[in-house]
């Protein structure tokens, strides 16, 4: 990627993370994990190429429920992952059909994160 582009990716990543961290903190949440995906256009300009800071690409925890050495409740797709582990899915297509309860609870977690973040 080269040093110049690396520095641009690093600066953009740190700025995005700082924004997400600060927004989450104001909402009483911890931004525990996230990802950013970048690419370049035909002219070589850096482009953010995926959604960011959503419960689908990030892990949010309620700050008041965080305790060291334990898995806190979260507002992300971990609930779906836990279900798929419980049913011993081998991670090969086709994926198992998710029960309505898993879909509803995941949607509710995402909506709660949105409500918290937007105030």
N, CA, C and O of each residue as an XYZ file, in Angstrom:
476
protein
N       0.818     -1.197      0.000
C       0.000      0.000      0.000
C       0.855      1.251      0.000
O       0.402      2.301     -0.458
N       2.044      1.173      0.486
C       2.923      2.336      0.508
C       2.727      3.174      1.753
O       1.657      3.172      2.363
N       3.779      3.892      2.121
C       3.778      4.665      3.366
C       2.747      5.796      3.375
O       2.091      6.029      4.390
N       2.602      6.495      2.256
C       1.671      7.631      2.223
C       0.225      7.170      2.401
O      -0.527      7.755      3.180
N      -0.154      6.129      1.681
C      -1.522      5.630      1.809
C      -1.740      5.035      3.198
O      -2.807      5.203      3.788
N      -0.743      4.350      3.711
C      -0.834      3.814      5.075
C      -1.142      4.926      6.068
O      -2.011      4.766      6.925
N      -0.450      6.037      5.963
C      -0.673      7.157      6.887
C      -2.087      7.715      6.747
O      -2.691      8.112      7.743
N      -2.623      7.750      5.529
C      -3.996      8.215      5.325
C      -4.996      7.249      5.969
O      -5.944      7.677      6.627
N      -4.780      5.949      5.775
C      -5.663      4.940      6.370
C      -5.592      5.024      7.889
O      -6.616      4.968      8.570
N      -4.396      5.156      8.408
C      -4.215      5.253      9.861
C      -4.931      6.487     10.414
O      -5.655      6.388     11.404
N      -4.735      7.635      9.789
C      -5.368      8.870     10.274
C      -6.888      8.777     10.189
O      -7.583      9.178     11.123
N      -7.408      8.256      9.089
C      -8.864      8.126      8.937
C      -9.415      7.149      9.965
O     -10.459      7.405     10.564
N      -8.727      6.036     10.174
C      -9.179      5.036     11.145
C      -9.217      5.605     12.556
O     -10.189      5.411     13.286
N      -8.168      6.300     12.931
C      -8.119      6.877     14.283
C      -9.185      7.952     14.468
O      -9.785      8.048     15.539
N      -9.427      8.761     13.439
C     -10.461      9.790     13.533
C     -11.853      9.160     13.635
O     -12.673      9.595     14.444
N     -12.117      8.149     12.825
C     -13.408      7.460     12.897
C     -13.598      6.787     14.250
O     -14.675      6.860     14.842
N     -12.551      6.133     14.734
C     -12.649      5.465     16.025
C     -12.896      6.480     17.143
O     -13.731      6.242     18.016
N     -12.189      7.593     17.127
C     -12.385      8.621     18.158
C     -13.827      9.122     18.151
O     -14.435      9.294     19.207
N     -14.370      9.357     16.955
C     -15.765      9.783     16.846
C     -16.689      8.724     17.443
O     -17.567      9.046     18.242
N     -16.495      7.469     17.061
C     -17.334      6.386     17.573
C     -17.193      6.211     19.074
O     -18.188      6.040     19.778
N     -15.974      6.252     19.562
C     -15.720      6.121     21.002
C     -16.432      7.222     21.774
O     -17.130      6.951     22.751
N     -16.255      8.460     21.337
C     -16.842      9.595     22.046
C     -18.363      9.571     21.987
O     -19.027      9.871     22.979
N     -18.919      9.216     20.832
C     -20.374      9.120     20.688
C     -20.924      8.033     21.605
O     -21.931      8.235     22.283
N     -20.262      6.886     21.623
C     -20.697      5.788     22.493
C     -20.602      6.185     23.960
O     -21.515      5.904     24.736
N     -19.518      6.829     24.345
C     -19.342      7.230     25.744
C     -20.453      8.182     26.182
O     -20.979      8.052     27.287
N     -20.811      9.134     25.329
C     -21.909     10.058     25.662
C     -23.231      9.316     25.806
O     -24.123      9.767     26.525
N     -23.361      8.177     25.125
C     -24.589      7.377     25.172
C     -24.546      6.335     26.290
O     -25.471      5.532     26.417
N     -23.484      6.337     27.103
C     -23.378      5.368     28.188
C     -22.955      3.991     27.713
O     -23.261      2.983     28.349
N     -22.240      3.953     26.580
C     -21.805      2.679     26.030
C     -20.295      2.694     25.798
O     -19.668      3.750     25.722
N     -19.741      1.508     25.690
C     -18.341      1.327     25.355
C     -18.271      0.780     23.943
O     -18.926     -0.211     23.623
N     -17.474      1.424     23.091
C     -17.192      0.872     21.776
C     -16.033     -0.095     21.965
O     -14.871      0.312     21.989
N     -16.354     -1.377     22.098
C     -15.356     -2.381     22.458
C     -14.568     -2.902     21.263
O     -13.427     -3.340     21.412
N     -15.169     -2.856     20.086
C     -14.528     -3.433     18.910
C     -15.237     -2.888     17.679
O     -16.452     -2.694     17.686
N     -14.472     -2.644     16.629
C     -15.082     -2.185     15.383
C     -14.145     -2.498     14.231
O     -13.013     -2.934     14.438
N     -14.623     -2.274     13.025
C     -13.778     -2.447     11.844
C     -14.117     -1.365     10.837
O     -15.242     -0.869     10.774
N     -13.116     -1.017     10.057
C     -13.296     -0.079      8.958
C     -12.713     -0.723      7.708
O     -11.666     -1.368      7.769
N     -13.382     -0.550      6.583
C     -12.892     -1.085      5.322
C     -12.680      0.071      4.351
O     -13.565      0.898      4.130
N     -11.493      0.100      3.785
C     -11.115      1.163      2.860
C     -10.729      0.571      1.512
O     -10.367     -0.600      1.407
N     -10.813      1.390      0.509
C     -10.322      1.072     -0.819
C      -9.814      2.352     -1.440
O      -9.750      3.391     -0.783
N      -9.459      2.275     -2.690
C      -9.061      3.482     -3.416
C      -9.857      3.536     -4.713
O     -10.232      2.510     -5.281
N     -10.103      4.757     -5.164
C     -10.796      4.918     -6.442
C      -9.771      4.905     -7.582
O      -8.580      4.702     -7.348
N     -10.229      5.118     -8.786
C      -9.349      5.053     -9.957
C      -8.224      6.086     -9.893
O      -7.163      5.892    -10.488
N      -8.457      7.180     -9.171
C      -7.429      8.220     -9.051
C      -6.508      7.986     -7.858
O      -5.591      8.770     -7.612
N      -6.756      6.896     -7.111
C      -5.899      6.602     -5.961
C      -6.337      7.259     -4.669
O      -5.626      7.199     -3.666
N      -7.514      7.892     -4.684
C      -8.021      8.530     -3.470
C      -8.555      7.481     -2.504
O      -9.166      6.496     -2.918
N      -8.323      7.697     -1.234
C      -8.818      6.798     -0.199
C     -10.337      6.928     -0.088
O     -10.876      8.035     -0.058
N     -11.018      5.781     -0.026
C     -12.475      5.758      0.051
C     -12.892      4.786      1.137
O     -12.403      3.657      1.186
N     -13.789      5.217      2.006
C     -14.407      4.329      2.987
C     -15.450      3.519      2.238
O     -16.347      4.091      1.620
N     -15.347      2.168      2.283
C     -16.165      1.367      1.367
C     -17.217      0.508      2.047
O     -17.812     -0.346      1.391
N     -17.466      0.698      3.319
C     -18.462     -0.129      3.996
C     -19.100      0.704      5.103
O     -18.595      1.765      5.469
N     -20.205      0.212      5.623
C     -20.843      0.897      6.740
C     -19.901      0.873      7.942
O     -19.047     -0.006      8.055
N     -20.064      1.834      8.826
C     -19.188      1.921      9.997
C     -19.996      2.214     11.254
O     -21.048      2.851     11.209
N     -19.478      1.735     12.361
C     -19.977      2.050     13.696
C     -21.426      1.625     13.917
O     -22.128      2.221     14.734
N     -21.876      0.605     13.199
C     -23.202      0.043     13.433
C     -23.038     -1.201     14.309
O     -21.923     -1.704     14.451
N     -24.112     -1.702     14.890
C     -24.000     -2.952     15.660
C     -23.590     -4.148     14.802
O     -23.228     -5.196     15.337
N     -23.644     -4.004     13.495
C     -23.232     -5.099     12.628
C     -21.715     -5.128     12.425
O     -21.140     -6.190     12.187
N     -21.069     -3.965     12.518
C     -19.622     -3.895     12.314
C     -18.871     -3.562     13.589
O     -17.643     -3.485     13.586
N     -19.588     -3.368     14.660
C     -18.978     -2.944     15.920
C     -19.585     -3.706     17.088
O     -20.681     -4.259     16.994
N     -18.856     -3.719     18.172
C     -19.346     -4.344     19.401
C     -19.498     -3.227     20.442
O     -18.525     -2.579     20.825
N     -20.730     -3.022     20.883
C     -21.036     -2.018     21.907
C     -21.464     -2.715     23.184
O     -22.237     -3.674     23.157
N     -20.952     -2.223     24.299
C     -21.348     -2.732     25.618
C     -21.938     -1.595     26.442
O     -21.480     -0.458     26.328
N     -22.944     -1.873     27.270
C     -23.422     -0.838     28.189
C     -22.328     -0.573     29.231
O     -21.855     -1.498     29.892
N     -21.938      0.675     29.369
C     -20.826      1.011     30.282
C     -21.129      0.623     31.725
O     -20.234      0.204     32.459
N     -22.382      0.760     32.129
C     -22.714      0.467     33.526
C     -22.734     -1.028     33.838
O     -22.796     -1.410     35.006
N     -22.682     -1.882     32.809
C     -22.699     -3.329     33.024
C     -21.328     -3.960     32.798
O     -21.165     -5.169     32.961
N     -20.338     -3.141     32.422
C     -19.008     -3.686     32.149
C     -18.313     -4.102     33.442
O     -18.302     -3.362     34.425
N     -17.745     -5.278     33.420
C     -16.924     -5.788     34.515
C     -15.728     -6.496     33.899
O     -15.890     -7.238     32.930
N     -14.528     -6.285     34.439
C     -13.369     -7.009     33.905
C     -13.571     -8.525     34.037
O     -14.231     -8.997     34.962
N     -13.008     -9.254     33.124
C     -12.995    -10.721     33.156
C     -14.362    -11.372     33.009
O     -14.563    -12.494     33.472
N     -15.303    -10.688     32.372
C     -16.583    -11.330     32.065
C     -17.107    -10.756     30.759
O     -16.689     -9.684     30.322
N     -18.006    -11.470     30.159
C     -18.590    -11.019     28.904
C     -19.840    -10.207     29.221
O     -20.843    -10.765     29.667
N     -19.793     -8.898     28.996
C     -20.951     -8.066     29.315
C     -22.059     -8.236     28.279
O     -21.821     -8.768     27.195
N     -23.257     -7.792     28.608
C     -24.300     -7.769     27.579
C     -23.827     -6.869     26.436
O     -22.987     -5.993     26.638
N     -24.363     -7.085     25.256
C     -23.909     -6.291     24.123
C     -25.070     -5.941     23.205
O     -26.145     -6.539     23.257
N     -24.807     -4.943     22.359
C     -25.787     -4.480     21.381
C     -25.277     -4.829     19.985
O     -25.089     -3.935     19.160
N     -25.052     -6.093     19.711
C     -24.462     -6.469     18.436
C     -24.931     -7.861     18.038
O     -25.848     -8.416     18.643
N     -24.293     -8.418     17.015
C     -24.724     -9.708     16.487
C     -24.152    -10.895     17.253
O     -24.262    -12.029     16.786
N     -23.548    -10.670     18.408
C     -23.033    -11.780     19.200
C     -24.152    -12.756     19.565
O     -23.913    -13.958     19.685
N     -25.357    -12.248     19.740
C     -26.509    -13.099     20.054
C     -26.730    -14.136     18.947
O     -27.033    -15.296     19.223
N     -26.575    -13.705     17.700
C     -26.721    -14.628     16.574
C     -25.573    -15.631     16.574
O     -25.789    -16.828     16.384
N     -24.354    -15.143     16.788
C     -23.202    -16.053     16.838
C     -23.385    -17.110     17.913
O     -23.123    -18.291     17.686
N     -23.836    -16.680     19.086
C     -24.040    -17.632     20.188
C     -25.073    -18.693     19.814
O     -24.901    -19.871     20.124
N     -26.142    -18.270     19.149
C     -27.162    -19.233     18.709
C     -26.561    -20.240     17.727
O     -26.794    -21.443     17.846
N     -25.790    -19.745     16.760
C     -25.209    -20.641     15.756
C     -24.209    -21.608     16.384
O     -24.092    -22.751     15.940
N     -23.491    -21.165     17.406
C     -22.606    -22.082     18.131
C     -23.420    -23.139     18.878
O     -23.047    -24.311     18.919
N     -24.525    -22.709     19.463
C     -25.362    -23.633     20.246
C     -25.980    -24.725     19.373
O     -26.203    -25.843     19.837
N     -26.258    -24.399     18.103
C     -26.848    -25.412     17.218
C     -25.782    -26.161     16.424
O     -26.093    -26.951     15.533
N     -24.520    -25.898     16.761
C     -23.385    -26.593     16.138
C     -23.347    -26.470     14.618
O     -23.056    -27.442     13.920
N     -23.639    -25.284     14.110
C     -23.544    -25.058     12.671
C     -22.083    -25.185     12.251
O     -21.201    -24.629     12.906
N     -21.822    -25.898     11.185
C     -20.451    -26.136     10.716
C     -19.899    -24.999      9.850
O     -18.818    -25.133      9.276
N     -20.610    -23.912      9.753
C     -20.225    -22.711      9.006
C     -20.068    -22.967      7.508
O     -19.299    -22.290      6.826
N     -20.799    -23.943      7.017
C     -20.831    -24.233      5.590
C     -22.247    -23.966      5.078
O     -23.221    -24.218      5.788
N     -22.364    -23.461      3.854
C     -23.697    -23.244      3.296
C     -24.460    -24.556      3.191
O     -23.863    -25.611      2.979
N     -25.730    -24.493      3.335
C     -26.543    -23.316      3.681
C     -26.531    -23.078      5.192
O     -26.392    -24.008      5.986
N     -26.679    -21.820      5.558
C     -26.779    -21.487      6.982
C     -28.129    -21.954      7.510
O     -29.106    -22.005      6.763
N     -28.186    -22.294      8.793
C     -29.482    -22.683      9.347
C     -30.436    -21.490      9.389
O     -30.015    -20.335      9.467
N     -31.710    -21.797      9.335
C     -32.731    -20.761      9.461
C     -32.743    -20.288     10.912
O     -32.767    -21.098     11.839
N     -32.726    -18.986     11.096
C     -32.756    -18.441     12.450
C     -34.186    -18.437     12.977
O     -35.109    -18.046     12.262
N     -34.373    -18.865     14.208
C     -35.703    -18.798     14.807
C     -36.163    -17.342     14.942
O     -35.344    -16.432     15.071
N     -37.449    -17.144     14.912
C     -38.017    -15.796     15.028
C     -37.518    -15.085     16.281
O     -37.263    -13.881     16.244
N     -37.375    -15.807     17.386
C     -36.907    -15.183     18.637
C     -35.495    -14.612     18.483
O     -35.206    -13.533     19.001
N     -34.622    -15.322     17.783
C     -33.253    -14.835     17.584
C     -33.272    -13.580     16.714
O     -32.557    -12.617     16.992
N     -34.079    -13.590     15.676
C     -34.193    -12.421     14.802
C     -34.745    -11.234     15.578
O     -34.210    -10.129     15.489
N     -35.803    -11.454     16.333
C     -36.443    -10.367     17.088
C     -35.502     -9.802     18.149
O     -35.387     -8.584     18.285
N     -34.836    -10.662     18.891
C     -33.924    -10.173     19.943
C     -32.732     -9.431     19.348
O     -32.266     -8.446     19.920
N     -32.240     -9.896     18.211
C     -31.133     -9.193     17.556
C     -31.596     -7.827     17.075
O     -30.903     -6.829     17.272
N     -32.763     -7.779     16.445
C     -33.312     -6.497     16.002
C     -33.479     -5.551     17.178
O     -33.151     -4.369     17.077
N     -33.986     -6.063     18.295
C     -34.188     -5.225     19.481
C     -32.860     -4.682     20.020
O     -32.793     -3.534     20.460
N     -31.813     -5.499     19.987
C     -30.490     -5.037     20.433
C     -29.981     -3.918     19.520
O     -29.459     -2.911     19.998
N     -30.134     -4.101     18.218
C     -29.698     -3.075     17.269
C     -30.483     -1.779     17.467
O     -29.907     -0.691     17.451
N     -31.787     -1.898     17.653
C     -32.612     -0.703     17.859
C     -32.261      0.010     19.157
O     -32.267      1.240     19.210
N     -31.955     -0.753     20.205
C     -31.571     -0.125     21.478
C     -30.254      0.627     21.317
O     -30.099      1.725     21.850
N     -29.310      0.049     20.589
C     -28.048      0.740     20.336
C     -28.313      2.037     19.581
O     -27.753      3.081     19.917
N     -29.157      1.971     18.571
C     -29.490      3.172     17.802
C     -30.131      4.240     18.685
O     -29.760      5.412     18.617
N     -31.085      3.837     19.506
C     -31.730      4.793     20.414
C     -30.705      5.423     21.366
O     -30.726      6.631     21.598
N     -29.812      4.598     21.909
C     -28.794      5.119     22.808
C     -27.878      6.114     22.103
O     -27.589      7.187     22.633
N     -27.428      5.756     20.919
C     -26.484      6.597     20.197
C     -27.109      7.907     19.732
O     -26.449      8.946     19.722
N     -28.382      7.857     19.347
C     -29.031      9.068     18.844
C     -29.662      9.907     19.953
O     -30.041     11.057     19.732
N     -29.771      9.319     21.151
C     -30.340     10.073     22.264
C     -31.789     10.034     22.286
O     -32.409     10.626     23.170
